[in-house]
């Protein structure tokens, strides 16, 4: 037995003696665990020095793992049997062997330049530090468009030329650049057509068979900030009778003609006092509209202050009121304005309508007038002079359904198309 083996046995005895003096059961268990670790360490040291086992190669860089060891059962005391020699190379029956020791398989090292899942926290939020639970993916806002489709003539005739016209508009009423693709029963009609500045694109085609053609016009915007849209139309195509050789579309542009004139009968007007009021009649105002596009018209009046030239005293124009009337009858949907009472509110504050005709109405000649009433305030007597200014407007907005119906009925069903 060499000096090294004697030294080992001496250290074992010292450890057994030191830990054997443990009094409490808790210290005894700690002593047993310490003894087992000491024996395992000394055995590894002796075997490595004797050459029976090779020196372990350096572990490659990577995560450090703690070996798993089995702790002795509480209260279990182990001792080496007499005559057992550590130098013999036989492992202790109470010490785990290298072959049977449980180990934890090494974790694969993380790829260079990328932190492991543990370092990242295993979640999407670590990759995006500023993201919170309320983070939502960004969605770009696209503005909607609307496309309408019309055909002329409608209905169409087999073999006849038909013009399809599509108009696109945005939600705000404007237009955006792009192309219109026309289709008939999902079959393309020619190449896509670019829209003009007014959002309009058109194409001309023919149909070879009678029936109903399901047409569509799909708008494809040039800007990704807008969505596309589609307009649809069902067009009836009529057959050609046996004795008709063909159908040709004929169009004509009718020039705008006619004029709008207003004339007033010569004055002045003399109001006749009667108690606290004075009455009279507005001279005839003649309106003549011969414009073939019939844009409508309107007449209004406003009174100035009435002034006594000798004293400089005056009466407000609000003291004058009127009741509009027509000489004869109104034509083509023209209408009289409302009555305005003197002083409540009177004609001085703002113009009041004498007569008007909405767009599409008013063709012809109308003679207008008004009954005037002046409310005389308490003031000194005298001769007061004032004026009523007649103003006309040569066009009005399109008429409502009620106005249009009145216009058609008053003109014997005749309607002026612009």
Secondary structure in CASP SS format (residue, H / E / C, confidence):
PFRMAT SS
TARGET T0000
AUTHOR 0000-0000-0000
METHOD secondary structure of the structure
MODEL  1
X C 1.00
X C 1.00
X H 1.00
X H 1.00
X H 1.00
X H 1.00
X H 1.00
X H 1.00
X H 1.00
X H 1.00
X H 1.00
X H 1.00
X H 1.00
X H 1.00
X H 1.00
X H 1.00
X H 1.00
X H 1.00
X H 1.00
X H 1.00
X C 1.00
X C 1.00
X C 1.00
X C 1.00
X H 1.00
X H 1.00
X H 1.00
X H 1.00
X H 1.00
X H 1.00
X H 1.00
X H 1.00
X H 1.00
X H 1.00
X H 1.00
X H 1.00
X H 1.00
X H 1.00
X H 1.00
X H 1.00
X H 1.00
X H 1.00
X H 1.00
X H 1.00
X H 1.00
X H 1.00
X H 1.00
X H 1.00
X H 1.00
X H 1.00
X C 1.00
X C 1.00
X C 1.00
X C 1.00
X C 1.00
X C 1.00
X C 1.00
X C 1.00
X C 1.00
X C 1.00
X C 1.00
X C 1.00
X C 1.00
X C 1.00
X C 1.00
X C 1.00
X C 1.00
X C 1.00
X C 1.00
X C 1.00
X C 1.00
X C 1.00
X C 1.00
X C 1.00
X C 1.00
X C 1.00
X C 1.00
X C 1.00
X C 1.00
X C 1.00
X C 1.00
X C 1.00
X C 1.00
X C 1.00
X C 1.00
X H 1.00
X H 1.00
X H 1.00
X C 1.00
X C 1.00
X C 1.00
X C 1.00
X C 1.00
X C 1.00
X C 1.00
X C 1.00
X C 1.00
X C 1.00
X C 1.00
X C 1.00
X C 1.00
X C 1.00
X C 1.00
X C 1.00
X C 1.00
X C 1.00
X C 1.00
X C 1.00
X C 1.00
X C 1.00
X C 1.00
X C 1.00
X C 1.00
X C 1.00
X C 1.00
X C 1.00
X H 1.00
X H 1.00
X H 1.00
X H 1.00
X C 1.00
X C 1.00
X C 1.00
X H 1.00
X H 1.00
X H 1.00
X H 1.00
X C 1.00
X C 1.00
X C 1.00
X C 1.00
X C 1.00
X C 1.00
X C 1.00
X C 1.00
X C 1.00
X C 1.00
X C 1.00
X C 1.00
X C 1.00
X C 1.00
X C 1.00
X E 1.00
X C 1.00
X E 1.00
X E 1.00
X E 1.00
X E 1.00
X E 1.00
X E 1.00
X E 1.00
X E 1.00
X C 1.00
X C 1.00
X C 1.00
X E 1.00
X E 1.00
X C 1.00
X C 1.00
X C 1.00
X C 1.00
X E 1.00
X E 1.00
X E 1.00
X E 1.00
X E 1.00
X E 1.00
X E 1.00
X E 1.00
X E 1.00
X C 1.00
X C 1.00
X C 1.00
X C 1.00
X C 1.00
X C 1.00
X C 1.00
X E 1.00
X E 1.00
X E 1.00
X E 1.00
X E 1.00
X E 1.00
X E 1.00
X C 1.00
X C 1.00
X E 1.00
X E 1.00
X C 1.00
X C 1.00
X C 1.00
X C 1.00
X E 1.00
X E 1.00
X C 1.00
X C 1.00
X C 1.00
X C 1.00
X C 1.00
X E 1.00
X E 1.00
X E 1.00
X E 1.00
X E 1.00
X E 1.00
X C 1.00
X C 1.00
X C 1.00
X C 1.00
X C 1.00
X E 1.00
X E 1.00
X E 1.00
X E 1.00
X E 1.00
X E 1.00
X E 1.00
X E 1.00
X E 1.00
X E 1.00
X E 1.00
X C 1.00
X C 1.00
X C 1.00
X C 1.00
X E 1.00
X C 1.00
X C 1.00
X E 1.00
X E 1.00
X E 1.00
X E 1.00
X E 1.00
X E 1.00
X E 1.00
X E 1.00
X E 1.00
X E 1.00
X C 1.00
X C 1.00
X C 1.00
X C 1.00
X C 1.00
X C 1.00
X C 1.00
X C 1.00
X C 1.00
X C 1.00
X C 1.00
X C 1.00
X C 1.00
X C 1.00
X C 1.00
X C 1.00
X C 1.00
X C 1.00
X C 1.00
X C 1.00
X C 1.00
X E 1.00
X E 1.00
X E 1.00
X E 1.00
X E 1.00
X C 1.00
X C 1.00
X C 1.00
X C 1.00
X C 1.00
X C 1.00
X C 1.00
X E 1.00
X E 1.00
X E 1.00
X C 1.00
X C 1.00
X E 1.00
X E 1.00
X E 1.00
X E 1.00
X E 1.00
X C 1.00
X C 1.00
X C 1.00
X E 1.00
X E 1.00
X E 1.00
X E 1.00
X E 1.00
X C 1.00
X C 1.00
X C 1.00
X C 1.00
X C 1.00
X C 1.00
X C 1.00
X E 1.00
X E 1.00
X E 1.00
X E 1.00
X E 1.00
X E 1.00
X E 1.00
X C 1.00
X C 1.00
X E 1.00
X E 1.00
X E 1.00
X C 1.00
X C 1.00
X C 1.00
X C 1.00
X C 1.00
X E 1.00
X E 1.00
X C 1.00
X H 1.00
X H 1.00
X H 1.00
X E 1.00
X E 1.00
X E 1.00
X E 1.00
X E 1.00
X E 1.00
X E 1.00
X E 1.00
X C 1.00
X C 1.00
X C 1.00
X C 1.00
X C 1.00
X C 1.00
X C 1.00
X E 1.00
X E 1.00
X C 1.00
X C 1.00
X C 1.00
X E 1.00
X E 1.00
X C 1.00
X C 1.00
X E 1.00
X E 1.00
X C 1.00
X C 1.00
X C 1.00
X C 1.00
X C 1.00
X C 1.00
X E 1.00
X E 1.00
X E 1.00
X E 1.00
X E 1.00
X E 1.00
X C 1.00
X E 1.00
X C 1.00
X C 1.00
X C 1.00
X C 1.00
X E 1.00
X E 1.00
X E 1.00
X E 1.00
X E 1.00
X E 1.00
X E 1.00
X E 1.00
X E 1.00
X E 1.00
X E 1.00
X E 1.00
X C 1.00
X C 1.00
X C 1.00
X C 1.00
X C 1.00
X C 1.00
X C 1.00
X C 1.00
X E 1.00
X E 1.00
X C 1.00
X C 1.00
X E 1.00
X E 1.00
X E 1.00
X E 1.00
X E 1.00
X E 1.00
X C 1.00
X C 1.00
X C 1.00
X C 1.00
X E 1.00
X C 1.00
X C 1.00
X H 1.00
X H 1.00
X H 1.00
X H 1.00
X H 1.00
X H 1.00
X H 1.00
X H 1.00
X H 1.00
X H 1.00
X C 1.00
X C 1.00
X C 1.00
X C 1.00
X C 1.00
X C 1.00
X C 1.00
X C 1.00
END
